[in-house]
Amino acid sequence: MTDENYAREYGEHLVEQVLKGRMTRRQLLVRASVFGLSATVVGQLLAACGSSGGGGASPSAAASGAALPPVVTGGTLKAVIPPPLKSLDPVTIYDQGGIVLVYQVAEYLIDLSNTNALKPKLAVSWSPNAKGDVWTFKLRPGVTFNDGSPFEAADVVASMDRVLDPKSGSGALAALAGILAPGGTKAVDTTTVQFNLEKPFADFPYLVSSSSYNTAILPRNYAGDFQKKAIGTGPWMIKSFVTNQRVTMVKNPTYWGKDAQGRQLPYLDQLEFVLVTDTSAANLQLQSGAVDVQPQTVFQGGASVLNDASLRVDVYPSSGIREVAFNVNKAPWTDKNVRQAVAYCLDRVAINKALYGGRSNLGYDTFWEPTVFPGSPTPAVRAQDYDKAKSLLSAAGHANGLDVTLTVANYLENPAYAQLIQAQCKPAGINVKINEISYNAIYAGSNSTTPWLNAPMVIVEWGSRPTPGVYAQAMLLPTSAWSSSHWNNADFVSNFNQYESTTDEATRTTLATKLSSIQQDETPILVAFYISQLRTQKKNVYNIQGPGSFYFDASMAYITK
């Protein structure tokens, strides 16, 4: 069967699922984007489904592009972000500040829309073979890097082999381990790339999208030192970089992007990033008018910003989490009864209200959450239940309670979350000692020594991930490089491999139900909420794209007078 025939049959399969009530139109849009179906084909599929609602949540009108004022070109947009935690390198970045900066200069094969659907970037189309273990990407022709060299398939091959090299220290290994090996990326011709996977993986396009931020496409001869010589295909070029203070960027005069009217992008002449570590100080930068936008506004301590009538807050549905990981190789977390006991201590509604003003979606310790990932099976609700928590502790041999230590970074709302966990666990007899350390300290060291991967109990912040499978691949498998829980469940692994090897949506739903049940029952991690991202800007700033947090696309942004 040809790739074209397979795509057509898959499209017909999606329509059938919608008509049978097994999938919403929004789910169809997301799944169609994974398989690279064109806008024309997607429109035909939606027409075949008939008229229906179900468009899903979206940002405010200003963020989504509705009722925008006429475009104004020129000018400088000033943003406040945290400083990068290390020298800027797309291969190894992992923090918000570094990701935002790289995102302006380097691009990905695929980008994310405001609603986390996939959209073409350096790749114009992609499709799998019938088995799902070979993916073919057609690249955008006529693109050049900002040094004048052509963008070709060889650059994609080199970029992928670079991040897959264990010596690179790239976080991409966490997402791609067991799926794509070094040498698995092949150039068919200058504008065609073939990914030969180690196993079928239905969500593969997400793993080479901007959601996998270390997979930025760099020149084939990239030798590091991106901070001093930032070569990319993106809309911006670094003009000056003052560590921990300020980064100034100017528009790339040879950028390939144009808007729907054929106007050259970006609209702005310059971007300026003010680097501020302290959240309160960053808020003051925005309120004083020193900057125009804050890509990620933290609810904790941000009331004055969020209630400022001169500012506009855009809310983006997100799948970002604060993972509470139990290292299942270390007592007392070797016993799932103890892990479940903590889960039943939590008042998730109260936590959501305290940390996010009730804006976020509740989670019940599984990644298959339908309020975040539409179409996921509905998990059992875990309400606070101290009697159940005490019973579980007794079954684990801790009838008189126990003492545990929770490691947390002094970053964002993490310390406040730790204090809530501490207070809510106490009535069950679980005494939580908080070990609060710096953000740098929690991520210091090698994989075998760093606190975030080795502490017995730890809070880890995760930016938005586009699918449950991407989350599970990164942290819940024995091959996951970023597993703070070190969980290894053969039943989960078997079902997960089946889940990612099929494109039949009914089968995927059945397997997702099993995976969700296993994850919740075993409780290797707590997922108490999924964070809605807040982006705050002056009211004359328009058309910043991307689903919040480090997805900050200013190529179509503009400022009115």
N, C-alpha and C positions, 0 to 999 in steps of 0.2 A: 504494500500500500504506500502511495506517495505521501509526503508530508502534507500536500495540499488536500488530498482526499481525507487524510486523518483529521485535519483541522475542520473540514466541512462536517465530518461525522461527529466530531466532538461538539461543534456548535449545535447540531441537531439534538445531541444528547442533553445539552444545557437547556434548550427550549423545552424538551420533554419534562425535565425536572421541575421547571417553573410551572408548566401547565398542570402537573400532578400535585402541585403544592409542596414539593420537597425543597424548593429553593426560591428565594425572593429575587426580584429583578436586580436588586443591588448586589446580591451574591453572584448573579450571572455576569454583571459588569466586572466584578473582581476576578472571577475565574477566567473569563474571556481575556482579560488583560494578561493573566499569567501565561496563556498560550499564544500571546502576541497577535490575537485576531484584530484586524484593522477596524477603524472607526466605522467604516461603511458596513462591514460584516456585523459588527456589534449592533448597529442601527437596525439591520435586517432581522437580527435575532430578537431584539426588543419588540419590533413590529409583529413578529410571529407570536410573541407572548400575549399580544393584546394590550390594552391600556390598563394601567395599574399604578398604584402608589408605590411606596417602599423605596423611595430614593435614599433614605437614611439621613443621619445627622450630617450637618455641614457647618462650616464656620460662618461668622457673621457676613452680612451682605458685602461689607467692605473687603473682607478677606476672600470671599468666593468670586468676586468679580462682578456682582450684580450692582446696577445703578451707580457705576463709577463715573466721576467727572472726566472731562476730556484729558487725554494724556498731555503732560508737560515734560518736555525733555530738558536735560541739563541739570546741574546742581549737584550737591553732595549730601548723601544720607549718612548720618552718624548713628552708630549702634553701640550699646554697652554689652559686653560679654565677659565671662571669666577668662583669664589668661590661660594659654596652653600650659599644661603641666610639664611638658618636655619640649625639646627642640622639634619644630614642625616637620613631620614626615608622614605622608599619606599611608605608608606601609604599616606604621605602628601607632597611629593616633588612636586614642580611646576616650578622650575627654571632650566635653561640649565645646570649649573654646577652640581647641585644635580642629575639631570636625567642622565647625562653622567656617573657619578660615580656609581650610582645604577645599571645602565645597564651592567656594567662590572661584577658585583658580582651576581646579581639576574637575573632570566630569566622569560620569559612570555610563555603562552601557544602557542602563535603564534608570529612570527616576521615579519618584512617588508623587502622586497627585495629592491634593488637599485631603482626600478621603482614603489615602493609602492604596489606591489602585496603581498599577504599573503604567508608566507612559514612556514612549521612546525617548532616548537621548542620543547617545553615540551609536546605538543600534536602532534601526528603523523597524525591524521585525525579528521575530524569533519563533521557532516551532520545534517540537520534539518528533522523534520517530514514534512508531506505534508502541514500542516497548517503554519509551520514556527514559532511555539511558543514553541517547544521543540528541543533543540540542544544537540546532543550526541558527546562527545569528547573522543577519545581513546588516552591514555597517553603513553609517551615513557617509555618502561620498562627498568629496570636496572640502573636508574639514582639515584644518591645519592647527598645529600647536602654536603657542604664542611666540615661539622663536622662528616660525616660518616653515618648520619641517612638517611633512604630510602625516596625517593620522591614517594608519593602515592596520590590517589584521596582525601584522608582526608586533605591533605595539600592544595589542590585546594579549597575544600569546606571552610576551615578555612580562606584562603586568601580572598575569595570573600565575605564571611559574615563579615570579618573584615572591608573591605573598604566600605561596604554597611551600616555599623552602623553609624547613624548620629553623634554619639559622637566621631567618629574617626577623623572628620575634613578632610576626604579624598576627593580630587577632582574627584575621580571616580564616586561620586554621581551625578556629573553634566552630565556624559555620560549615566549612567545606570538608572537614575530616571524614574520611570514609565515603565521600561522594565524588570529589574531583582530586586526582593525584597530579603531581608534577609531570608534565609531558602529556597530560590528557587534553590540553587545548591545542588545536591544530588550525593553521591558516589554510583554508581551501584555495583562496585567491586573495587579492589585496583588500576586498570588501566583504569577505565571507569567513566566519570563524565557526569551527565545530568543537563542541565540548563533548568529549567521550567520558561518560561518568562510570564510576565503579559499580553503581547500582542505579536502578530507576529512581527518579526523585521528581515528583510532580510539581513541587514548589521551587525548582531550581532557579528560575529567573530572579526570584527574590534574593538569592544568594550572591548574585552579581549586580544587584541594584544598589542605589544609594543607601538602602537600609543596611547593607553590609559595607560600612564606610571605609574599610581598608582596601576595597577592590577598585578604587579610583584608577582610571587608565592614565598611565604615565608613558613618556617616550621609551622606546625599547632600549635606549642607552642610558636610562636614568641611573645615576650613581650616588644618590642621596643628596644631602644638603639642600633640601627643598626650601628651607627658610631663606637662604641667600640666592638661590636660583630656582624660582618656582615656575616650572614649565608645565603648562596644561592647555587644554582646549577650551577652558571656561571663559565666561564673559569678563573676568577681571584679572588684573595683573598686580602683583605686589610692588608698590613704589617705595615704601619704607617700612621697616619693622624694628620698633623699639621694644625690647623684651620687657614684659610686664607693664607696659605703658600704653602703646598705641601702634596700630597697624593701618597704613594708608594704602588703598588700592585705586587704580585708575582703570577705565574701561579698556577692554581689548579691542583695538581698532579693526582687527581682522576676524572678529568673532562670527561664527557661521549663523547664529540665531537671528531670526526675524519674527515680528509679530504677525497676526492674521492679516493685517493690511500691508504687509511687506516692509514695514519700517524696521530699521536696523536696531538691534538690541546690543547692550542695555540702553535704557532711556537716560539714566543718570550718567554723569561724568566721573563721579568719584564715590567711593565708600570709605568711611573712616570708622575703625573699631577701637573704642576705648576699653582698655583691659582693666577690669575691677574684680577683685576676689570677693570682697564682702558684699553680701546681698543688700544690706541697708544702704551702703554707699552707692551701689548700682541704682537702687531706686531713687536716691537723691539726684543722681545724674539726669534721670529721666524727668523727674518733677521740676527740676530747676530749668529745664529747657536746654541743658548742655548737649544732650543727645536726642535723637528723634525716635528711637525704637529700642525695645528690649526683647530680643528673640524668645527668651524664656523668662516669664515672670513667676516667681515663687509665691504661693498664697501665704505661707507663713511669714508674717512680718510685712506683707505687701498690701495691707488694707488701704493705706494712704494713696498708693498708686492705683489700685483697683477702683477706688471711689473718687478719683480725681476727674472732675467734669471736663477737663481740657484734654483728656486722653481717651483713646478707644482700646478696649480689650477684645481681642479675637479669641474665641474658644475653639479648640480643635479636639475632637474625639481622638483619644490616643490609647495605645496599648502599653505605655510605659508603666513600669512597676517598681516597687521597692521590695525586692526579694528578701525574705528572712530564711536563710539556709541553715539546715541542721546537718552537720557533718556526721553521716550515718556510720562512720568508722570510729567515732569517738563517743564514749559514754557521757551522758545517759541516752544519747540520740540513736544508739544502736537499736533501741526498742521503739517501734512505731507507736506504741501506746503513749509514750511520753511526748512524742511529736504531736500526736492527735490531741493530747491533753492541753498543750499550749494553744492549738487551734481553737479549741472550745472555750478558752478563756477570753478570746477576743470579742469585743463589741465592735463589729466592723462599721456599723452605721455611725457610732460615736467617733471612731477613728477618722472616717471620711469627713465628718463635719468639722472635727478639730483641725485636721491637716489641710483640707481643701474646700472648706465651706460647703461640703456636700456636693461639690461639682463632679466628683469622679464616680466611676462605676464600681460597684462592689465586686469583690472576687471571693471565690470559695476554694482556693488552693488547687486550682486546675487552670491550664491555659485554654481549655475549650470552654470559653465563656460567651454565650450568645449575645450579651449586651455590648460586647467589644468586637467579637468576630461572628457576625451574623451567620446563622446556619449551624453553629456549634450546638451540641446537645446541652440541655439544661441540667446543670449539676445540682446535687442536693445542697440546700441552704444550710450553712453552718452558723447558727445563732449562738450567742454566748450561753453556756450551760455549765455552771460550776459543779453541779452534781455529777454530770458526765465526766468532766475533767478530773474530779477527785477519784471517781471509779476507775478511770483509765490509769491514773497514777498508782492506785492500789494494786491493780493488775500487774503493773510493772515493778512492784516491790517498793514503792515510795509512798506508802500510806501516810507517813509523817511529813511528806513534802520533800523538796530537794532544792539545792542551790545550783544556779547555772550562771554563766557569764555571757553577755551579749556584746559583741564587738561592733562598733559603729563609727563612721567617720563624722567629723564635725563639718557637715556639708548639707546644704539645702535643708529639708525638713527632717532629715534622718535622726538627729538627736531627739527631736520632739516625738517622733514615732517610737523610738526606743523607750522613752519615758512612759508613753501610753501602754506599751507592752508590759513594762515593769509594773505599773499600777494595776493593770487588768489581770495579771498572773498571780498577784499576791493573795487574793482571797482563796485561791485554789491550793495554796501552800507552795507555790513555785516562787522562790526568791531570786529575782533577776538582778545581778550585779552588772552595771553598764561600764564597759571599757571603751571610753570615747577617745579616739585618736585623730590625728590630722588626716586630711584627704590624701596627702602624699604618702603618709605612713601606711595607710590601709592597703595601698597598691604597690608598696615597695617590695623588692626582693624577687626571687624567681618563683615559678609556679609551685615549687615544692616548699617554699617558705613564706610567701606573701600572705598576710592576714586574711585577705578577702577570699582566698581559696583554701585556707587551712585552719581558721579559727573554728572552734566547736559550734558556735552559733554566731551568725553575722548578718548584718543588713547590707545589701548590695543594691545600688541604684542601676536600673536598666532603662535605656531610652526605648522609645517605641519600636516594636517589631511588628511586621505586617501580617504574620500568620501564626497560629499556634505551633505549626510544624517548625518554623524558623526558631522559635523560642526553645522547643524541646531539643532540636538538633544542637543548639548552643550550650545547653546546660543539664539535660536530663539523661544523656546516654553515656555509657562507659567510655565512649570515644570523645566525649565533649571536653574541649580544652578549658572551658570556663565553668566547670561543675564545682560549685562550692559545697554541694551536698555529698558528692562522691557516690551518689546513688547508682546502683547497678541492678536493674530488675529485668530478668530475662523475658518475662511475659510482656512487659512494656516495650522492650526492644523489638520483639517479634511482631507485635501488632503495629508498632510504628513503621517498621520497614514495609509491611503490607500497605499501610495507609499512604505512604509516600510513593509506592510503586504502581498505584492504580489511579486512573482518571475518572473512573465511574463514581459519580457523586453519591449514589445510594450506598455503595460499598464503603466509601470514605466516611459517610455519616455513621454507619454501623461500627466501623473501626474507631472513629473518634469517640463514640460513646464508651467503648471499652477502655481506651487510653485515658479518658477523663476520669473514669471510675477508679482505675488503678492509681493514677497520680493522686487523686484526692484521698483514697484509702491509705496509701503508703505515706503521704504527707512528707516528702523529702524537703519541701520548701513551703513557706506560707506565701500566698498571694491574696492579700486582704482587699486590694483595690487596684484599679487600672486608672492611671492619672490622666485627667483632661489637661492638655497643654494650653497655657495662657501666653499670648503674645500681646504686648502693650506698645502702642505707638501714639504719636501726636495725631490729631484728627485730620491733618492735611497730608498724611502719608498713606499711600494707596498701593494695592496690588502686589504686596509681598506674597510669594507663593511658598508652598510646602506645608506639611502637616505639623507645624510647630516644632519646638525644641531646636535641635541642630539642623533641621531641614529649613534653611533660610535662603530662599532664592530671591535675590534682589534684581534679577535681570530685567524684570518687567515693572519694577517699583518706580514710583515717581512722587514728587512733592508738589502740591499746588501752592499758589501764592497766598 
